[in-house]
Amino acid sequence: MVLYSPQQLYYDGRHQDAAVPNYFPVTNPSNATDLVIVHSASRADIDAAIKSAQNAFPLWSRTPPVQRARILLRAAELLRERNESFARVETHDTGKPFSETSTVDVLSGADVLEYYAGLVASGGLNGETARLRDDAWVYTTKEALGVCVGIGAWNYPIQIALWKSAPCLAAGNTMVYKPSEYTPLHGHLLASLYTEAGMPPGVFNVVHGAGDVGAYLTSHPTVAKVSFTGQVSTGQKVAASAAGRLKYVTMELGGKSPLIVLPDAGVEDAVNGAMMANFYSTGQVCTNGTRVFVPEDMKVEFQRVLLEKLRYVRMGDLMDPNTNFGPLVSKVHYDKVMGYIKHGIEVDGATLLYGGLDKPSVLKDMKNGFWIQPTVFTDCSDEMKIVKEEIFGPVMSILTYKTIDEVVERANNTPMGLAAGVFTRDINQAHAVTAKLQAGITWINTWGESPAEMSVGGWKMSGMGVENGRRGLEAWVRNKSTLVENGGSVASVFCKL
Ligand code: NAD
């Protein structure tokens, strides 16, 4: 059953048909039925959307920050009012349980709108002044960049769209946004909502399509900045393309994050943290702590408690408030994750503690969906493929260690550096270990919370730049420094013979 009407493009403040009829289907992950068909943007459509953003830029960038903030706050208010209906759409699109989408996905986006509205309205875009001498000073201004592009991944669709557009628009830029082709439904909802909140036409635009659309957007000469969320390999292509014209970039990429349980940690807490870090959103979270390091002599107890708690993973009707585990997002991704599990068993030779390749039993009408069991491997070693590569599914690897120096070194022994975390009752030890971890996001005795106030971004191959927090605004402005001479005469070495 096709649940939604065809998704058009959105620019000049309204829905637009694609210039050349070209559609792609989107599948409901829970039962593999068609959910919607989507207009794919041609180059002419993308040019039109970029033109729309370019036309809107002069007025929007000159609009006083406090007025822009009012529109963002109205948008946040509308999002909160419509949380349940938007969350339902996200559940259909992504396969994430409504218990998640209705409490995190939409609301964490609204939080970020409110945060940046507050920040720019209260002077967050102010520059600095410096007195050089009595008759000269320097002042700086933060200027919007121009037309910016946002390209999203499929795992947190509306949240990603809001985390990019909120600071971008608050700073006075305009945006052309491309959702992932797997989860595009939020695009038109958000664009219409911004228009309803009072955003002038062209300030926020949406084009749909796959990698070719993203690539054209990235290389477009009018575009000043690209903010990208996705895989490391795609991010490398996007950054390389943007570098051709020295565009600003923000790269939010993948990870293979270590979760370290120190010897004094409470096992119950550590297991709760490890489960959130591996099975929330069916493991499709960039910051997942999939390399779980436990002290050698804690392994048996850790695994006992983990097996007990795995009973609390509940699959089923995604709208049931009790359901806390959904399917994977697509057939392509299902095949990829299953391939890793097979590799873990057959090639890596890790011990399968739980889950594996068998399809879980789910409701009858959902048996064709991309459902998978939460899976735990133990007796893992650092060189196994399942331990080295991002799987982006509910697959935990348990590794043991002897000393803290050893575990820190092994935790850092990866080309990625998105997140890391430590569980311990010793707060001094927690800070000491955290200080040595090579990651842009670290957690102590918790996992996964990413509030609007917290700047987040990866180190090493996991990204460039940050989103959210005060530093997140700086990514959408450029600096202008002006030196003013008030002395009454222009100093020159060329005044006399
Ligand atoms: P992906 O790289 O396959 O696709 C991401 C987006 O890029 C999609 O919109 C896609 O259409 C587009 N794209 C593909 N080829 C392109 C090209 N050549 N030029 C421009 N755009 C192109 O990633 P995905 O599978 O959608 O998302 C999963 C990945 O995203 C995981 O690696 C995950 O860790 C990462 N992720 C990172 C963060 C973060 O904040 N660091 C957040 C969410 C997801």
Boltz pocket constraint, residues with backbone or C-beta under 6 A from the ligand:
constraints:
  - pocket:
      binder: B
      contacts: [[A, 151], [A, 152], [A, 153], [A, 154], [A, 155], [A, 156], [A, 178], [A, 179], [A, 180], [A, 181], [A, 209], [A, 210], [A, 211], [A, 212], [A, 213], [A, 214], [A, 215], [A, 216], [A, 218], [A, 229], [A, 230], [A, 231], [A, 232], [A, 234], [A, 235], [A, 237], [A, 238], [A, 251], [A, 252], [A, 253], [A, 254], [A, 255], [A, 285], [A, 286], [A, 287], [A, 390], [A, 392], [A, 418], [A, 458], [A, 462], [A, 463]]
      max_distance: 6.0
